[in-house]
Amino acid sequence: MARRTEREERVTICPRCLGLNIQLYMGGSLGKLYKCIDCDYLGPVVIETTFEEYAKLLREREAEEARRLAEGHGIPTG
């Protein structure tokens, strides 16, 4: 069997903030709940992907935020 490289390793990420600090909060016969330490997301849905796809997702998100700022939308407020 072929060994997985670091880039092929699976990561679990938060669907709200795309953070990696997601933990199993509760699990049982009826399903699982996950909690994100970064944004306090609590829910049954997480994203499981490869590290390479995760890095691509982050780059796309950064590009989208840059476009919004350039257009005058999504300006962060304190």
Secondary structure as the mmCIF struct_conf table of DSSP 4:
data_model
#
loop_
_struct_conf.conf_type_id
_struct_conf.id
_struct_conf.beg_label_comp_id
_struct_conf.beg_label_asym_id
_struct_conf.beg_label_seq_id
_struct_conf.end_label_comp_id
_struct_conf.end_label_asym_id
_struct_conf.end_label_seq_id
HELX_LH_PP_P HELX_LH_PP_P1 ALA A 2 THR A 5
HELX_RH_3T_P HELX_RH_3T_P1 GLU A 6 GLU A 8
STRN STRN1 ARG A 10 ILE A 13
TURN_TY1_P TURN_TY1_P1 PRO A 15 CYS A 17
BEND BEND1 LEU A 20 LEU A 20
STRN STRN2 ILE A 22 GLY A 28
TURN_TY1_P TURN_TY1_P2 SER A 29 LEU A 30
STRN STRN3 GLY A 31 CYS A 36
TURN_TY1_P TURN_TY1_P3 ILE A 37 CYS A 39
STRN STRN4 LEU A 42 GLY A 43
BEND BEND2 PRO A 44 PRO A 44
STRN STRN5 ILE A 47 THR A 50
HELX_RH_AL_P HELX_RH_AL_P1 PHE A 51 ALA A 70
TURN_TY1_P TURN_TY1_P4 GLU A 71 GLY A 72
BEND BEND3 GLY A 74 GLY A 74
#
